[in-house]
Amino acid sequence: MKILIAGGGIGGLTAALALLQRGYEVEVYEQAQALTEVGAGVQVSPNGARVLYALGVGEKVTAISCETPGKEVRLWSTGQAWQPFDIVGECIERYGFPYLTVYRPDLLGVLEAAVREAAPGCIRLGRKAAGFDDLGERVRLRFTDGSSAEGDMLLGADGIHSAIRHQLWGEAKARFTGIFAWRGVIPTEKLPERMRRAVATNWVGPGRHVVQYPLRNFRLMNLVGVVEGQHWQEESWTSRGSHAEMHADFAGWHDDIHLMIDAIETPFRWAFLARDPLMEWGRGRVTLLGDACHPTLPFLAQGAVHAIEDGYMLARALDEVTGTEAALRRYEGARVERTARMVRGATDNTARFHNPALANAEGAAAYIDNEWQAEKIRARYEWLYTYDPTTAAI
């Protein structure tokens, strides 16, 4: 059985590797001329790490990642720090797998190497999906350069602006959330010694929050600053901004924030557009994965993980269910409610990080004590981390 995958990102390559290990013929078509990811961090919680270990790449990813011993919350203005209950610190003991912070290009590189080792030549670059033709027992994938490829099924892993989803379901209605984010990656050697700590930090404040966490064995620091009430609406990870603009958006914030802004080589910004997750993904021998069918805001740290889960579950469905179309519908049925809940959970966290109570130390202390109670944290995250894509029902 020959499977075509449109998109060579984290989800597409996870699916490719899982399928190749089960003996399927796979061709991955990626629009870029080289498999590159934006220079940013990604968080891989135990439910995602479980898949990476099942695929035989978990140790390689862990070796180039960070396992932070804990998280802290800091107040936007004074830098006052709290160490509330942190579920990350108990991940291995409680769930059997680590919580990793990974440089996106590193994760993609490990997956790419494993796929190329399993099937040299299966990744085809410079081929942007334009649409597909249903040929009954076959599917033809068409590219913008006029060429095409045929296979027994097609997986649309072509991201938030998916051409495959557009043909299946039309253009997804997007709503600007009124929020955008600044991002950058900082070599830790550019930071003062006191700031080179192996700790993930959430800076919280009214209408803003900043997340920082280490990458690449603590040699890099990922920085994301989220801003409410602005009109920037370009949904792109590669839109450049200026240091002056980023400083202005965090005027009055602690000096450490501004030190990190200065240490970013190029600040980038992107707008957060919300879309309702699809409750039906595919037709016939075509289906979708990851952002193509359930794009999410980043406030639950599951953006990469949901695509990793999808890729593994798709391979299991094709292996365990008789009939291609039946297998694809079972895959979708096993995933749709969980991924929709992920999207909703990320949206719910937006208000939690930007609550007006965070304007001063007294209000922040009471709010953090309430919102970061062990019982509440477990209720928000335990259902995510206990999920096992290697054994979940299909």
C-alpha positions as CSV (number, residue, x, y, z in Angstrom):
1,M,0.0,0.0,0.0
2,K,1.4,3.4,-1.1
3,I,0.6,6.4,1.1
4,L,1.1,10.0,0.0
5,I,1.8,12.6,2.7
6,A,1.4,16.3,1.9
7,G,3.6,18.1,4.3
8,G,7.0,17.3,5.9
9,G,6.6,18.9,9.3
10,I,6.6,17.2,12.7
11,G,3.2,15.5,12.2
12,G,3.8,14.4,8.7
13,L,7.2,12.9,9.5
14,T,5.9,11.2,12.6
15,A,3.2,9.6,10.5
16,A,5.7,8.6,7.8
17,L,8.1,7.0,10.3
18,A,5.2,5.0,12.0
19,L,3.9,3.8,8.6
20,L,7.4,2.9,7.3
21,Q,8.0,0.8,10.4
22,R,4.8,-1.1,9.7
23,G,6.0,-1.9,6.1
24,Y,4.0,0.7,4.1
25,E,5.4,2.5,1.1
26,V,5.4,6.2,1.9
27,E,6.1,9.3,-0.1
28,V,6.4,12.7,1.7
29,Y,5.9,15.8,-0.3
30,E,7.1,19.1,1.2
31,Q,6.8,22.5,-0.3
32,A,10.1,23.8,1.1
33,Q,13.4,23.2,-0.7
34,A,14.9,21.9,2.5
35,L,13.3,20.4,5.6
36,T,13.7,23.3,8.0
37,E,11.6,24.5,11.0
38,V,11.3,28.0,12.4
39,G,13.8,28.6,15.1
40,A,11.6,28.3,18.1
41,G,10.9,26.0,21.0
42,V,8.3,23.3,21.4
43,Q,7.2,21.5,24.5
44,V,6.7,17.7,24.3
45,S,4.7,16.4,27.3
46,P,4.7,12.7,28.3
47,N,1.9,11.8,25.9
48,G,4.1,12.9,23.0
49,A,7.3,11.6,24.4
50,R,5.6,8.2,24.7
51,V,5.2,8.1,20.9
52,L,8.8,9.2,20.2
53,Y,10.1,6.4,22.4
54,A,7.8,3.9,20.7
55,L,9.2,5.0,17.4
56,G,12.8,4.4,18.6
57,V,13.8,8.1,18.5
58,G,12.9,9.1,22.1
59,E,16.5,8.8,23.5
60,K,17.9,10.9,20.6
61,V,15.3,13.6,21.2
62,T,15.9,13.6,24.9
63,A,19.6,13.9,24.5
64,I,19.3,17.2,22.6
65,S,16.5,18.6,24.7
66,C,16.0,19.9,28.2
67,E,14.1,18.4,31.2
68,T,13.5,21.3,33.5
69,P,13.3,20.4,37.2
70,G,10.4,22.7,37.7
71,K,8.5,25.9,36.7
72,E,8.0,29.2,38.4
73,V,5.6,32.1,38.0
74,R,6.9,35.6,38.2
75,L,5.1,38.9,38.5
76,W,5.4,41.2,35.5
77,S,6.4,44.3,37.4
78,T,8.6,43.3,40.3
79,G,9.8,39.9,39.3
80,Q,8.5,38.4,42.5
81,A,8.5,34.6,42.0
82,W,6.3,31.8,43.2
83,Q,6.9,28.1,42.9
84,P,3.4,26.7,42.7
85,F,2.5,23.1,42.2
86,D,4.2,21.9,39.1
87,I,3.0,18.7,37.4
88,V,6.1,18.6,35.2
89,G,8.3,17.7,38.1
90,E,6.5,14.4,38.6
91,C,6.1,13.4,35.0
92,I,8.5,10.4,34.8
93,E,7.3,9.0,38.2
94,R,3.6,9.6,37.4
95,Y,3.5,9.0,33.6
96,G,6.6,7.0,32.8
97,F,8.0,9.6,30.3
98,P,9.7,12.9,30.5
99,Y,8.4,16.4,29.8
100,L,10.8,17.9,27.2
101,T,11.5,21.3,25.9
102,V,13.0,21.0,22.4
103,Y,14.3,23.3,19.7
104,R,11.9,22.7,16.8
105,P,14.6,22.2,14.1
106,D,16.3,19.6,16.4
107,L,13.1,17.6,16.7
108,L,12.4,17.8,13.0
109,G,16.0,16.8,12.3
110,V,15.8,13.6,14.4
111,L,12.5,12.6,12.7
112,E,13.9,13.4,9.2
113,A,17.0,11.3,9.8
114,A,14.9,8.3,11.0
115,V,12.6,8.5,8.0
116,R,15.5,8.8,5.5
117,E,17.2,5.8,7.2
118,A,14.0,3.8,6.9
119,A,13.3,4.7,3.3
120,P,16.0,6.8,1.5
121,G,14.5,9.0,-1.2
122,C,10.9,8.9,0.2
123,I,11.0,12.7,1.1
124,R,10.4,14.8,-2.0
125,L,11.2,18.5,-1.5
126,G,10.0,21.6,-3.5
127,R,6.5,20.1,-4.1
128,K,3.6,22.2,-2.8
129,A,0.2,20.5,-2.7
130,A,-2.5,22.2,-4.7
131,G,-5.3,19.6,-4.4
132,F,-6.2,16.0,-5.2
133,D,-8.3,13.9,-7.5
134,D,-10.3,10.9,-6.2
135,L,-9.7,8.1,-8.6
136,G,-11.8,5.5,-6.7
137,E,-9.2,2.9,-5.6
138,R,-6.4,5.5,-6.0
139,V,-5.8,9.2,-5.2
140,R,-3.8,11.6,-7.3
141,L,-2.1,14.5,-5.4
142,R,-1.6,17.5,-7.5
143,F,1.2,20.1,-7.0
144,T,1.4,23.8,-7.9
145,D,4.1,23.2,-10.5
146,G,1.7,21.1,-12.5
147,S,3.1,17.7,-11.6
148,S,1.3,15.0,-9.6
149,A,1.7,11.7,-7.7
150,E,-0.6,8.7,-7.2
151,G,-1.1,6.5,-4.3
152,D,-3.6,4.3,-2.4
153,M,-4.4,7.1,0.1
154,L,-3.5,10.7,0.9
155,L,-2.8,12.3,4.3
156,G,-3.0,16.1,4.4
157,A,-0.4,17.2,6.9
158,D,0.0,20.5,5.2
159,G,-0.7,22.7,8.2
160,I,-2.9,25.6,9.1
161,H,-3.4,26.8,5.4
162,S,-3.9,23.2,4.2
163,A,-4.8,22.9,0.5
164,I,-6.2,19.4,1.2
165,R,-8.5,20.6,3.9
166,H,-9.6,23.5,1.7
167,Q,-10.7,21.1,-1.1
168,L,-12.4,18.8,1.3
169,W,-14.3,21.4,3.5
170,G,-13.7,24.8,2.0
171,E,-11.9,27.7,3.7
172,A,-11.8,27.5,7.5
173,K,-13.4,30.5,9.1
174,A,-10.7,32.2,11.2
175,R,-11.3,34.8,13.9
176,F,-8.7,37.2,15.1
177,T,-8.4,36.6,18.9
178,G,-7.1,40.1,19.6
179,I,-3.9,38.5,20.7
180,F,-0.5,38.3,19.0
181,A,2.9,37.0,20.2
182,W,6.5,38.0,19.9
183,R,9.0,35.2,19.8
184,G,12.8,34.7,19.7
185,V,15.6,32.3,20.7
186,I,18.5,33.6,22.8
187,P,21.9,32.0,23.2
188,T,22.2,31.7,27.0
189,E,25.7,33.0,26.9
190,K,24.3,36.4,26.0
191,L,22.4,36.5,29.3
192,P,23.7,37.4,32.8
193,E,24.8,34.4,34.8
194,R,21.9,34.8,37.2
195,M,19.5,34.3,34.3
196,R,21.0,31.1,33.0
197,R,18.8,28.8,35.1
198,A,17.3,25.5,34.2
199,V,13.8,26.7,35.0
200,A,10.8,27.3,32.9
201,T,9.2,30.6,33.8
202,N,5.7,32.1,33.2
203,W,5.8,35.9,33.7
204,V,2.2,36.9,34.2
205,G,0.5,40.3,34.1
206,P,-2.7,42.1,33.0
207,G,-3.2,41.7,29.3
208,R,0.3,40.2,28.7
209,H,2.3,37.2,29.6
210,V,5.8,36.0,28.8
211,V,7.0,32.4,28.7
212,Q,10.7,31.4,28.8
213,Y,12.3,28.0,28.9
214,P,15.6,26.4,28.0
215,L,16.4,24.4,24.9
216,R,19.3,22.4,23.5
217,N,20.8,21.3,26.8
218,F,20.4,24.7,28.2
219,R,22.5,26.4,25.5
220,L,19.4,28.3,24.2
221,M,16.5,30.1,25.8
222,N,13.1,30.3,24.1
223,L,11.2,33.5,24.7
224,V,7.5,34.1,23.8
225,G,5.7,37.3,24.7
226,V,1.9,37.4,24.3
227,V,0.1,40.7,23.9
228,E,-3.6,41.4,24.1
229,G,-5.5,44.3,22.5
230,Q,-3.4,44.8,19.4
231,H,-4.4,44.9,15.8
232,W,-1.5,42.9,14.2
233,Q,-3.3,40.2,12.3
234,E,-0.6,38.5,10.1
235,E,-0.7,34.7,10.8
236,S,2.9,34.0,10.0
237,W,5.8,32.8,12.1
238,T,8.3,34.7,10.0
239,S,7.0,38.3,10.2
240,R,9.9,40.4,11.5
241,G,9.4,43.1,14.0
242,S,11.8,45.4,15.8
243,H,13.4,45.4,19.2
244,A,11.9,48.9,19.8
245,E,8.4,47.7,19.1
246,M,8.8,44.7,21.4
247,H,10.2,46.8,24.2
248,A,7.2,49.2,23.8
249,D,4.7,46.3,24.1
250,F,6.3,45.4,27.4
251,A,6.9,48.9,28.8
252,G,7.0,48.9,32.6
253,W,7.8,45.2,32.8
254,H,10.7,43.9,34.8
255,D,14.2,44.6,33.6
256,D,14.9,40.9,33.0
257,I,12.3,41.0,30.2
258,H,14.0,43.8,28.5
259,L,17.4,42.2,28.9
260,M,16.1,39.1,27.0
261,I,14.5,41.3,24.3
262,D,17.8,42.9,23.7
263,A,19.5,39.5,23.4
264,I,17.2,38.3,20.7
265,E,18.9,38.6,17.3
266,T,15.6,39.1,15.4
267,P,12.2,39.5,17.1
268,F,9.4,37.8,15.1
269,R,5.6,38.3,15.7
270,W,2.6,36.3,14.7
271,A,-1.2,36.8,15.2
272,F,-3.4,34.2,16.9
273,L,-6.3,33.3,14.7
274,A,-8.9,30.9,16.2
275,R,-10.7,28.3,14.2
276,D,-13.2,25.8,15.2
277,P,-11.8,22.2,15.0
278,L,-13.3,20.1,12.3
279,M,-15.5,17.4,13.6
280,E,-15.2,15.4,10.4
281,W,-11.8,15.2,8.8
282,G,-11.8,13.2,5.6
283,R,-13.6,11.5,2.8
284,G,-12.9,8.3,0.9
285,R,-9.1,7.6,0.9
286,V,-8.2,11.1,2.1
287,T,-7.8,12.4,5.6
288,L,-6.0,15.1,7.6
289,L,-3.6,15.5,10.5
290,G,-2.6,18.1,13.1
291,D,-3.1,21.8,12.3
292,A,-4.8,20.9,9.0
293,C,-7.9,19.8,11.0
294,H,-7.5,21.1,14.5
295,P,-5.3,24.1,14.7
296,T,-4.9,25.4,18.3
297,L,-3.7,28.3,20.3
298,P,-0.4,27.6,22.0
299,F,-1.7,28.0,25.6
300,L,-1.9,24.3,26.4
301,A,1.6,23.4,24.9
302,Q,0.1,20.7,22.8
303,G,0.6,22.1,19.3
304,A,3.3,19.7,18.2
305,V,2.1,16.9,20.4
306,H,-1.4,16.6,19.0
307,A,0.2,16.1,15.5
308,I,2.6,13.5,16.9
309,E,-0.3,11.6,18.5
310,D,-2.3,11.8,15.2
311,G,0.6,10.4,13.1
312,Y,1.0,7.4,15.4
313,M,-2.7,6.7,15.7
314,L,-3.2,6.9,11.9
315,A,-0.5,4.2,11.4
316,R,-2.1,2.0,14.0
317,A,-5.5,2.4,12.4
318,L,-4.3,1.3,9.0
319,D,-2.5,-1.6,10.5
320,E,-5.3,-2.8,12.7
321,V,-8.5,-2.1,10.8
322,T,-9.5,-3.9,7.6
323,G,-10.1,-1.7,4.6
324,T,-8.5,1.7,3.9
325,E,-11.6,3.9,4.1
326,A,-12.8,2.1,7.2
327,A,-9.4,2.5,8.9
328,L,-9.4,6.3,8.1
329,R,-12.8,6.8,9.6
330,R,-11.8,4.8,12.7
331,Y,-8.7,7.0,13.0
332,E,-10.8,10.1,12.9
333,G,-13.3,8.8,15.3
334,A,-10.6,7.9,17.8
335,R,-9.1,11.4,17.6
336,V,-11.7,14.0,17.0
337,E,-13.1,14.5,20.5
338,R,-9.7,14.5,22.1
339,T,-8.2,17.0,19.7
340,A,-11.3,19.3,20.0
341,R,-10.9,19.2,23.8
342,M,-7.2,20.2,23.4
343,V,-8.3,23.2,21.3
344,R,-10.9,24.3,23.9
345,G,-8.4,23.9,26.8
346,A,-5.9,26.1,25.1
347,T,-8.5,28.8,24.6
348,D,-9.6,28.5,28.2
349,N,-6.0,29.1,29.4
350,T,-5.8,32.5,27.6
351,A,-7.9,34.3,30.3
352,R,-6.0,32.4,33.1
353,F,-2.6,33.9,32.1
354,H,-4.0,37.4,31.5
355,N,-6.3,37.9,34.5
356,P,-6.6,41.5,35.8
357,A,-5.9,40.2,39.3
358,L,-2.3,39.9,38.2
359,A,-1.8,43.6,38.1
360,N,-0.2,43.7,41.7
361,A,1.6,41.4,44.0
362,E,-1.3,41.0,46.5
363,G,-3.8,40.1,43.9
364,A,-1.3,37.9,42.0
365,A,-0.4,35.9,45.1
366,A,-4.1,35.1,45.8
367,Y,-4.8,34.3,42.2
368,I,-1.8,32.0,41.7
369,D,-2.5,30.2,45.0
370,N,-6.0,29.5,43.7
371,E,-5.4,28.7,40.1
372,W,-2.2,26.6,40.6
373,Q,-3.5,24.3,43.3
374,A,-2.4,20.7,42.8
375,E,-6.0,19.5,42.2
376,K,-6.7,22.1,39.6
377,I,-3.4,21.6,37.7
378,R,-4.0,17.8,37.6
379,A,-7.6,18.4,36.4
380,R,-6.3,20.6,33.6
381,Y,-3.4,18.3,32.5
382,E,-3.8,14.8,33.7
383,W,-6.2,13.8,31.0
384,L,-3.5,14.9,28.5
385,Y,-0.5,13.2,29.9
386,T,-2.0,9.9,30.8
387,Y,-3.2,9.3,27.2
388,D,-1.3,6.5,25.4
389,P,-1.4,6.6,21.6
390,T,0.3,3.2,21.5
391,T,-2.7,1.5,23.2
392,A,-5.7,3.9,23.0
393,A,-8.8,2.4,21.5
394,I,-9.3,2.8,17.7
